[in-house]
Amino acid sequence: MRLKPFLLLLLGGLPTVKAELSYNREVLPILASKCLACHGTDAAKREAKLRLDEQESAYADRDGIRVIVPGKPGESELVRRILSHDEDEVMPPPGEGVSLTKREQEILQQWIREGARYERHWAFQAPVKDEVPDAGGWGVNAIDAFVHQEFSKAGFEPQQEAAKEELIRRVSIDLTGLPPTIEEVESFLSDESEEAYGKVVDRLLGSSRYGERMAAWWLDGARYGDSHGYDNDLENAQWPWRNWIIESFNANQPYDQFVTWQLAGDLLPNASDDQIVATGFNRNHRIQTEGGAIEEEWRTEYVMDRVETMGSVFLGLTLSCARCHDHKYDPVSQKEFYQLFAMFDGLNEKGFINNLRGSAEPRHRYRKSAFEAAVRKLEEEIPDAKAREGRVKELEAAHPHVMVMRDEVDRKAFVLKRGQYDDKGEEVPPGLPQAFSPTPADENLNRLHLARWMVDGKHPLTSRVFVNRLWEQFFGTGIVKSSENLGRQSDWPSHPELLDWLAVDFVESGWDVKRFIRLMVMSRTYRQSAVVEEEKLRRDPDNRLLSRGPRTRLQAEMLRDQALFVSGLLVEGLGGPSWWVYQPAGLWLEVEKRGTFVQDHGEKLYRRSLYSRIRRTVAPPSMLLFDMPSREMCTVKRTLTNTPLQALVLMNEVTYVEAAKKFAERMMTKGGTPAERIAWGFRCATSRVADAEELEILVKGYERRVEHYRKNGKAADDLLAQGESKVAGYLPKPEMAALATVANVILNLDEVINR
Amino acid sequence: MKESKLERESPALIEAMSAGEPLLPDRRSFLQASGHGFGAMALGSLLFDEEGKAATVVPENPRVRRVISLFMSGGPSQMDLLDPKPGLEKERGKELPKSVRGEQRITTMTSVQKSLPVLPSPFKFGQHGQSGLELSELLPHWGEVADDLCVVRSMQTEAINHDPAITFFQTGFQLAGRPSVGSWVSYGLGAINRDLPAYVVLTSRSTAGGAQPLYSRLWDSGFLPAEHSGVKLRNTGDPVYFLKNPPGIDRGVRRDILDDLGALNRRRHAAVGDPAIESRIAQYEMAFRMQASVPELADISKEPEHVMKLYGPNVGKQGSFARNCLVARRLAERDVRFIQLFHMGWDQHDKLKETLSRQCRDTEQPVAGLIQDLKQRGLLKDTLVVWGGEFGRTTYAQKPGDKAGRDHHPGCFTQMLAGAGIKGGHVHGETDDYCYNVTRDPVHVHDLNATLMHLLGVDHEKLTFRFQGRDYRLTDVHGKVVKEILS
């Protein structure tokens, strides 16, 4: 398959416009948004038995009338109808809320004149690895070659390589979620070998922080939270599943296995503890615990949630559209939705559990054999049951029951009319959607068949969706901007050949995730400076052509982790349960009936943010304000906003004020003049050396505020009392308070909020 | 090169492209030319309202400039407040006829009861105003503004439990994840006041304690950008999360810090050229202004006695519904686009007489006071006030004797509207003798939302946002404007 980039149409400055229209690029978007609701895939809503998304139906002779006559707009009924001034004839019909623009009318006519050629939606065709184009000497790998090809068409030159400080900060945050230390920066600066950067990348990919950073990303799609959601929203015990995710990323588990274990680990022969725990992915959905709820309504909802989440995360499809009717745009029928539903419907589970705490059945003791061995040992050591009670409780807390998949009930599945749990239609067997990739002939299909169908290397979506989502993590925007949807309504890829090349290469590599990430961060494309000239900003404001380095705001977790890290507060340690960190007073006021907020203390306050506890109906506001989803439902793509409320968080939230205080303490104990201390702090947070003017601004501010705090001793005391950690008592308070305000400035710098 | 159709037909487009101009046509003409949903084109950044804040649509003939939504969480009982059924007295204690109930489902709280006995309202009704509007004795102060009120008795909704029903009312969908109505308004029309958010939320608890919880998701922006989420003005601690400087940093020090920060960020912008840095500088300045404007708006100390009186005795209590109504008026004065008050505790499963009386004592005077206050300031002529809950309540009793209350009922319930563009002293729709089914002019939640959007000058079918490949809107694929209640 060959695709032509769409950017030609979007970006200015191009000498020519492509003469021939492409069905996928220009025509289908019009049909999809204006016509297919009544003349598309949904058989129940289809008017006049006409499908405009299928050649056969559109070309057919209907008693002498042909909707589309290739090459002949004048003879095509479609053209007559879209241009008609007669209210009864014009299409789309008035009152439907849609109409064609003049330009859209013209495109449809031109397409018919050019032969009305249909194409299969690009993402539903198997990707093909094209020959890597010649990049005229620029770049180091295939990514650079494809990217170079596109930006040169616009007449752009690439940016030079980013300064080493900018680069190591970018790649450290991208790969581990934390900035580099000054020592790491200096070691990189002093290594002048060709391999210096590659060595940094390998060190970061080998760090266990990598798994934490990747897990924080994966939790959004998997809608991981620490409570059951809905009305009562009491705590669950799913964190062992999160442990498994971190370990899996760190072990560089091949993606095909990663998918298979999560969807169907329980169905693998002699399934291990880990394989079973991995299926917790399907049980991270919310559970209804409100009195009066109707059991079957909610049990049905959970099964739907599993199907929809699977579709969004792994296939980039909005399967939810097919729960009430055939999908309007993509080839998934309502029947097929319920065939998938059948695969996720074998659990012996309840739809409603009043005031549920902990795990709902089916569940699995985390690291069961280790738990049982430890209990046995304890029984030998302490024969008295009463005396060992406390120790057993500890063991149980470290090995909670995890909600997992276990097929135990042979339920019949039905098409549910309009998606209503109590309106059963035709009975359906488990099955796979037919339109994407060959499906197994087996009669008794289950989740393991589903997983294997996705990762057999032939499915056109699995690899594309994953590489595109990872690309978005490192470049800010996916090659397909709508990373959550690669169906017919998706955005046209900025670099279609590159996306396909990467998708095929990823499968060929044995679904090697770290290798793919290394390919991205080693590329010259990624390593470019983020400096942007006016010309490029004007013509390519969103950097879709990648003629400069990616510059994006840190994600919610990274911002908090960075502040804890530079202030020396961060308490590392892989995995474990979630803890309650600082919350604004009164956050739980409206849900207080269901429990009072009790904050944790000590080291638990300073763990990486992916271990902060999430009660879904009252998720931490300082995180939500930086676009972390509340995890009530699957979210595949985070928005990146820039609001005044974010400024208030970073200025005033106790986490950041405490971090400023402890950061000041680090600066102070470094010794030297105030300017030297501040210069060290600046470098600590930005990785680079402040220039003279920058330093002057900070030092003068410091001096003004030292004066202020000398006169206002109480203010200094108050500021230094923020947060539960203490600063060393022997340090001079006015100077410490003033340094804390400098730290507050540094932690709010746009350069520090971004990477 | 062959001349293409596109080149011949779209000279402006081609010219723009060859001149190296980005394709950003004049925003208004673009909208007129595009029959497409506005949001699908991600035009958010192209449009600005009168104060220069981002907006997505240009309202057409708006009747309403701002909305005050008074959300009564839990589901107020329609037949005890606004939809009198005096005829039910003779049915007292009798089983609700099967023919009336039909196939409607009931919750598992009452489906376990052996019987569903009719419980007539224990409250008297009277006629008020020139219009003779019928109001329960629990709403004495509403009588004074009866001719401003429009009562819609034929509301219908879908869900039968609180969480899905309130989510549906707020977002047009039962499951979490879609934007709330206020977020749609913020996204569509932007803010008017540059020192305050476009969508502000206040909550108050029932003085009876214990109620269905409220959660921030109800005013969340869902898949719309987070800046359109409702900003909650809180009753304890900071009025807005993290608004206050920490102890030890006063306003002067904050200004000093921000000056340094601004100077450094401007230098960074000069070096890197990323416009996002300029925007960040602006957000910090807005945050600084909010640090002054928000406490000022929450400070009611200069409100004169005669105004305070309108809102009743509880107005002095921080966090009371009465106080929130007064703050709502102050927000309306400051042109906040969408103001939403949530009051908890309308879930009268038991002790109806006692608990509903208390609920009304806490809320009815402030509602009437708010309407009067808006009116005397000339604000009611471009403000819409909406009052109501997520569903209604059953005509049959839950629990026996003195303990009797009413269960959830989505089949019919009542909303009250007042203000700009709305007929005053008007009743719309009708329910059957049992107050169980709508018999005339049903108004679905989607219809109410469509009407609200219409009054703001927005076509609810055209304000869309593309998410996961679909153009979403507040009213899903439903909703029609209820023309009969428009003045």
Interface residues (C-beta under 8 A of the other chain):
Chain A: L10 L11 G12 G13 L14 P15 T16 V17 K18 A19 E20 S33 G97 V98 S99 L100 T101 K102 R103 E106 Q109 Q110 R113 G229 Y230 D231 D233 Q288 E290 G291 G292 A293 I294 E295 E301 S312 T318 C321 Y329 D330 F352 D422 S482 E484 N485 G487 R488 Q489 S490 A530 V531 V532 E533 E534 E535 L537 R538 R539 P541 R551 R553 P584 A585 G586 L589 E590 V591 K593 R594 T617 V618 A619 P621 S622 L624 L625 D627 S630 E632 M633 T639 T641 N642 T643 P644 L645 Q646 A647 L648 V649 M651 N652 E653 V654 V657 E693 E694 I697 L698 G701 R704 R705 H708 A715 A716 D717 D718 L719 L720 A721 Q722 A737 T741 N744 V745 N748 L749 D750 E751 I753 N754
Chain B: M1 K2 S4 K5 L6 E7 E9 S10 I14 A16 M17 S18 A19 G20 E21 P22 L23 A33 S34 G35 H36 A40 R105 T107 T108 M109 I160 N161 H162 D163 L175 A176 G177 T203 R205 G210 A211 Q212 P213 L214 Y215 S216 R217 D220 P225 A226 E227 S229 V231 R234 N235 T236 G237 D238 V240 Y241 F242 L243 K244 N245 P246 P247 G248 I249 D250 G252 V253 R254 D256 I257 D259 D260 L261 A263 L264 N265 R267 R268 H269 A271 V272 G273 D274 P275 A276 I277 S279 R280 I281 Q283 Y284 M286 A287 M290 Q291 F342 M344 D407 H408 E461 K462 R466 F467 Q468 G469 R470 D471
